Amino acid sequence: MSIERMHSNKRMSQIVVHSDTVYLAGQIASGAPNESVTKQTTDILNRIDGYLDEAGTNKSKLLSATIWIADMANFAEMNTVWDSWVSPGKPPCRACVEAKLASDSYSVEIMVTAAR
């Protein structure tokens, strides 16, 4: 089976497709650094939508999601955006943990896996 890698650099790929499974790298709000958790989460989910579309799938086919949040005090704010975005009746397996992210400019990072 072939492995397709998209938006790759020396360190990583944003999208990897193996068979009928699509893996996305952890996404940060590069379009909304230092913004609210709501804006960052919205930016990330828009980015995820774009990458999933590029790989030939969509959020209704999510299998799993891992969410890192810099401060659990913002958990409800992030969930408000997530809950309005996720496909009704088709939520993925999900984990959410508090973690120090690579830069203080970011409050949320999300990584997903989807079927095609």
C-alpha positions as CSV (number, residue, x, y, z in Angstrom):
1,M,0.0,0.0,0.0
2,S,1.2,3.5,-0.8
3,I,1.5,6.3,1.6
4,E,0.7,9.8,0.4
5,R,2.2,12.8,2.2
6,M,1.0,16.4,1.6
7,H,2.4,19.8,2.7
8,S,5.6,18.2,3.9
9,N,8.9,19.7,5.0
10,K,12.0,18.3,6.4
11,R,10.4,17.7,9.8
12,M,6.8,16.7,9.2
13,S,3.8,16.4,6.9
14,Q,0.5,18.2,7.5
15,I,-1.5,15.3,5.9
16,V,-0.6,11.6,5.6
17,V,-2.9,9.2,3.8
18,H,-2.5,5.5,4.2
19,S,-5.1,3.2,2.6
20,D,-8.4,4.9,3.5
21,T,-7.2,6.6,6.6
22,V,-6.3,10.3,6.7
23,Y,-4.0,11.6,9.5
24,L,-3.6,15.3,10.1
25,A,-0.7,16.8,12.1
26,G,-1.6,18.8,15.2
27,Q,-3.1,22.1,14.0
28,I,-2.6,25.4,15.7
29,A,-4.3,28.8,15.0
30,S,-1.6,30.2,12.8
31,G,-4.2,32.6,11.5
32,A,-5.1,33.8,15.0
33,P,-2.1,33.7,17.4
34,N,-2.7,35.5,20.7
35,E,-6.5,35.6,20.0
36,S,-9.2,34.2,22.3
37,V,-9.7,30.4,22.7
38,T,-12.9,30.8,20.6
39,K,-11.1,32.5,17.7
40,Q,-8.1,30.0,17.9
41,T,-10.4,27.0,18.0
42,T,-12.4,28.3,15.0
43,D,-9.3,29.0,13.0
44,I,-8.0,25.4,13.8
45,L,-11.3,23.8,12.8
46,N,-11.4,25.7,9.6
47,R,-7.9,24.6,8.8
48,I,-8.9,21.0,9.6
49,D,-11.9,21.3,7.2
50,G,-9.6,22.4,4.4
51,Y,-7.0,19.7,4.9
52,L,-9.7,17.0,5.2
53,D,-11.3,18.2,2.0
54,E,-7.9,18.2,0.2
55,A,-7.5,14.6,1.3
56,G,-10.9,13.6,0.0
57,T,-12.8,13.4,3.2
58,N,-14.7,15.5,5.8
59,K,-15.5,15.9,9.4
60,S,-18.4,13.5,9.3
61,K,-15.8,10.7,8.8
62,L,-13.6,11.6,11.8
63,L,-12.4,8.6,13.8
64,S,-10.5,10.3,16.6
65,A,-9.4,13.7,17.8
66,T,-6.7,14.7,20.3
67,I,-7.0,18.2,21.8
68,W,-4.3,20.0,23.8
69,I,-5.3,23.1,25.7
70,A,-2.9,25.3,27.5
71,D,-5.4,26.0,30.4
72,M,-8.3,23.9,31.4
73,A,-10.1,27.0,32.6
74,N,-10.8,27.5,28.9
75,F,-12.2,24.0,28.3
76,A,-15.9,25.1,28.1
77,E,-15.0,27.9,25.7
78,M,-13.2,25.5,23.4
79,N,-16.0,22.9,23.7
80,T,-18.6,25.5,22.6
81,V,-16.8,25.9,19.3
82,W,-16.1,22.2,19.0
83,D,-19.7,21.2,19.7
84,S,-21.1,23.6,17.0
85,W,-18.5,22.3,14.5
86,V,-18.6,18.5,14.9
87,S,-21.0,16.6,12.7
88,P,-24.3,15.9,14.6
89,G,-24.6,12.3,15.5
90,K,-21.0,11.5,14.3
91,P,-18.6,12.6,17.1
92,P,-15.2,11.0,17.0
93,C,-13.3,9.3,19.9
94,R,-11.7,12.2,21.6
95,A,-9.2,13.1,24.3
96,C,-8.5,16.5,25.7
97,V,-5.5,17.3,28.0
98,E,-3.9,20.4,29.5
99,A,-0.4,20.9,28.2
100,K,2.2,23.6,27.7
101,L,2.2,24.3,23.9
102,A,5.2,25.1,21.8
103,S,4.5,28.8,22.0
104,D,2.6,31.1,24.4
105,S,0.9,32.6,21.4
106,Y,-1.3,29.5,21.1
107,S,-3.9,28.1,23.5
108,V,-5.2,25.1,21.6
109,E,-3.8,22.4,19.3
110,I,-6.0,19.7,17.7
111,M,-5.0,16.6,15.8
112,V,-7.5,14.4,14.0
113,T,-7.7,11.1,12.1
114,A,-10.5,10.4,9.6
115,A,-11.7,7.7,7.2
116,R,-12.0,8.5,3.5
